[in-house]
Amino acid sequence: APPAARAPASGALVIDGASRFSLTVPRGFVASKRSASQGTLYVAGDFPRAAVVSVTAWPVSELLAAEAAARSLPGLPAVASGAGASPAALADIAPPEELARILARARDREQGGGLSSEVTAATPDGAGRLVLSLSTELPVANPDELERQRGIRRLVRRTAGTVSLGSVPSPAGGAPVAAVVAAWASCLAEDWDGQLGPQLRDAADSFRWGEPAAAAVASSN
């Protein structure tokens, strides 16, 4: 397991109130109140700059069912992957690049659809996690006005992600169910290439779920 997260000089350590996860966020980011047990668990950001750090937890069975439904053709439904409800590792769900694409599409759907994120990197980190990078072109209503104001005609969001296998409470009660849990850190490309990029990559890399998160709680006391 990866070691417990420690806040770098440029970040503030965040420990989930239920001790489910810990991560660091850039100083000055403001958190919005969340109480979900699955889906989006945490959001903080420098919202005027469109810089956001979030944590998601998607039950494996629901993630794969949503992926299959999105790929279905009229009269020819796609069959969900056979990973089952109890994978022992992320690799049991899908190979790294395929899982990264599944997660990218899940993020796009959760943000209202209409987006198509490109996976630019997807690498297992040797500690059971998947480290990935995404690039997403955002809609622009008036490219001419954007160019006049900012000198660019396209808006591209860069995202760093760190993904682990965890569990969340079953909606039906009973034993917890396997879930893909992840931290996401994103901002516009021009800010990423400035000072924010390294801070956001550090934020995603600092993500810990479960026992390592509990260790972060203990070390902060």
KACORRA-V372844 format. One record per run of one state. SS is the DSSP state (h for helix, s for strand, l for the rest). FROM is the first residue (numbers start at 1). TO is the last residue. If there is no record, write none. Layout:
ss: (SS & SS)
from: (FROM & FROM)
to: (TO & TO)
//
This chain:
ss: (l & s & l & s & l & s & l & s & h & l & s & h & l & s & l & s & l & h & l & h & l & s & l & s & l & h & l & s & l & s & h & l & s & l & h & l)
from: (1 & 11 & 16 & 21 & 27 & 30 & 33 & 39 & 47 & 50 & 51 & 60 & 72 & 73 & 74 & 76 & 77 & 90 & 93 & 96 & 111 & 118 & 125 & 130 & 139 & 143 & 151 & 155 & 169 & 177 & 189 & 206 & 208 & 210 & 211 & 221)
to: (10 & 15 & 20 & 26 & 29 & 32 & 38 & 46 & 49 & 50 & 59 & 71 & 72 & 73 & 75 & 76 & 89 & 92 & 95 & 110 & 117 & 124 & 129 & 138 & 142 & 150 & 154 & 168 & 176 & 188 & 205 & 207 & 209 & 210 & 220 & 221)
//
